[in-house]
Amino acid sequence: MTAEAPSQPPSGAVLAEVALTRAEYDLAFDLLDRAPTDVELGIIGGMWSEHCGYKHSRPLLPLLPSEGPQVLIGPGEENAGAVDIGRGLAIVMKIESHNHPSAVEPFQGAATGVGGILRDIFTMGARPIAILDSLRFGPLTDRRGRYLANGIIGGIAWYGNCMGVPTVGGEVAVAESYRGNPLVNAMCVGLLEHDQLTSAAAAGTGNELILVGADTGRDGIHGATFASVDDPEASHRGVVQVGNPFMEKLLLEACLEALRTGAVVGLQDLGATGLTSAAVESAGRGGSGVELHVDRVARRASGMTPYEVMLSESQERMLVVAERGRAAEVQAVFATWGLHSDVIGSVTDSGALDVIDRGARAASLPIGMLTDAPTYTYEVRRPAYLDEVEPLDLAEIPMPRDPTDAFLRLLAAPNVASRAPIYQQYDHMVGANTVLAPGGDAALLRIKGTPLGVALATDGNSRTTYLHPYVGGAAAVAEAARNVSCTGARPLALTNCLNFGSPEQPAAYYQLVHAVRGMAAASAALGAPVVSGNVSLYNESGGEAIWPTPVVGMLGVLDDLERRCGMAFGADGDEIAVLGAGRPLLDGSEYLASAFGRVAGRPALDLVAEAALQRLVRELIAARLLSSAHDCADGGLAVALAESAFAGGRGVQAPDLPGGGRWDARLFGECQTRVVVSFAPSAGAAVAAAAAQAAVPMRVVGAVGGPRLRLGPIDVDLAQAEHVWAGGLAQALAGRGASV
Amino acid sequence: MNAAVVVFPGSNCDADTLHALGTVDGVRARFAWHADAALDGADLVVLPGGFSYGDYLRTGAMAAHAPIMRAVRAHAAQGRPLLGICNGFQILLEAGLLPGAMLPNASTRFCCRWVHVRVESARTPCTAAARPGQVLRLPIAHGEGNYRIDPDGLDDLRSRERVIFRYVSEDGGRAPAANPNGSVDDIAGICNEGRNVVGLMPHPERATEAVLGSECGRVLWDSLLAAVRA
């Protein structure tokens, strides 16, 4: 029977190591009707961590719409969601955080984040076709901030480039709030035919469990539990894993080939809490039990205990469920790819996880107890800080004396400047599918052998969410969908990553609840259900929570790739117009933050107007009426116009901007629900008629052409402005001040 | 033309290269496995881009000793066309089939972007259909493309018209800013003495279809097809 249970309750220190509260320990005791062994305590702690058990966020997630005819696999069912894109094809997608490891060891932390999300995709039987990364850094004026940022970027590049999966998009923002806690959210997208969808279920009594890939070492033990507590710096030493993208590339090819044998009934990657959650989750899905023989697990270090083997987070490992009697067939495929594999156990009908070490039972726990972590909800109380940040008195904000100088400073700001210094470090073209590369609104990939394109974007605005959690959550969805719509693609589904502070703090809990409600409303309004996601709480250091940062990864589909649109101005003489009901305000703008150090105001979003705008933009693109379409976001209209001008190598003549009020609010102010489009003068009447029909406001602001950017009172040489914009982030990452 | 694209563990442009070759009428392309001994009558052998053996030891160093390389050497010794792209170029250097070596990019960073290269010689099976001086718009994606060779070797490459591609500006002129990695003499691609072995850092297989932004790479496939048929 089970190795002797301790006679005394564990000390506080022991419970802290497995991140269980005393009450949770007592609950486990009651459920088992006995004291758990050390190994069992580690397993329970891992499975009941926020990272695996979602104990604080699970009660909120049903708020998010997750249904629709396009949804093949919804959230929580498998390692990733799956979406029907037509023609018998499906897209598999998920985004996941690797914030805490990246705060301690940025290069490996980010790299293994990419490795983990890739495995989530190919366990589904899909070939990964794209990676996107949503990053948040602390100030780059700070040496450690630059160390973290450059390490994170380098780690993503190292892993993704070696894998041969293009990193086609993402976003990055810099704010004081992330100084001690950068965010690394990695999204992966895979492609497969419907009948290739593979489950991560361990079903069929007697089927064999094969562990393949890297040997198991002591690295990463307690990674999941420590991702779920405060102060990653103190707790993560020795916990961060080290990646091996070459091994993962072999695993990818070998797993996809092994699936073709027909002998594989389930695939599950080893991520947080390693073998423990892989076994428990796959048994949970299969409604079965599993018996694991830890002594059969190939090890990197000698003397490892069953506890260490069960909780190791060594990377590049997969658990394969093979049909009984066919394990050798599957192992032969792995051997072809030079991979070591072992049969380490089997599927049982016990409904329990049984861990056996050299014939002795080290753990025996009911699967249901492990997959059903206790949940917590708290009272939702509006935090006091909202009353302080909401009013914005414009009289306090001086008008800049030199509009052109103010514009150039904004172009050079790390949150506005060109992202090329980052995405050029990523191979964004491997795969030979990249039609619209990073730097635009959304990346667009063709699907070989079909007329289809898939558009992908990630978005999230933490400043907006800090000022108004509900609007911020909704805006993350709306902006990601708007980016996708600007290529002509129809938003189809999304994956989300909720990066918040400790849910045990009232302000962070309020932010979490309201942001999720906002996301739910926008997801419903824009017809893009949530098919997968990840929650990362306890993002704080030194007692301060990060700004609430909901991040959305959006999938759009373009039925006819020929009817696509980019952001670049296309021809001199084209007219430029702003579509949409949004009215620019300095509230929460990048300009207000970067020029005046103020984060204040009350952002707003009208989801009905947003849906109408996006539908109109897609219709105009499908009718081939537009030369360009570009979301008007950070930096406002002036920056949106400049970005389209830089991309097209053509200036802008817009000396008389419409609207009233301060010129800086009109040019640098921000809002949701605006898209800058350009079109041939001959198309102007048709564009205006379509906008009127859709009841979407349209305002012509100027024309494409000339060697200068003339935007209201701003007048600057196009090449000079582009030089400043192109160098801003590169200089910040190199620790040099921007030169304006 | 029968083309073989060699797959090493860690190759990741193998499928893209096969796909690009498949868009050319008259080409039958297939994979050849690193552990195999024979190339089964391939007219053209391509060593594709990627991270063979994870770049362990040095880029291309381990692939140069893979079992298939014996057949690749024999293929080259018979004067048949052999093309190495990116990591394939690095492998040809490590195998001694082309002279010189690669250093990390001068920036010390991986760099993926569009570049312009000028065809410096049409006297190879890879460039026979190109016009000398023709400017091609091709993508690069590498961390170690900073080509180096000793002064005598460089003299030899230059004097025998063995520099096949150079990084240039859009207008075809030489310029420091046009060189993305610090390569000596702006070299992007070279050939062997027999002129049948060519290595280049840019990726023609990513510039074979208009939808991907350029068809400039197609001139390599057209050249090879014509050369094999001749």
Interface residues (C-beta under 8 A of the other chain):
Chain A: G154 A157 W158 N161 C162 M163 G164 N244 P245 F246 M247 K249 L250 W337 G338 A420 Y423 Q424 Q425 Y426 D427 H428 M429 V430 G431 A432 N433 T434 V435 R446 K448 L561
Chain B: P9 G10 N12 C13 A15 D16 H19 A20 G49 G50 F51 Y53 G54 D55 Y56 R109 F110 C111 C112 R113 P139 A141 G143 H203 E205 R206 T208 E209 V211 L212 G213
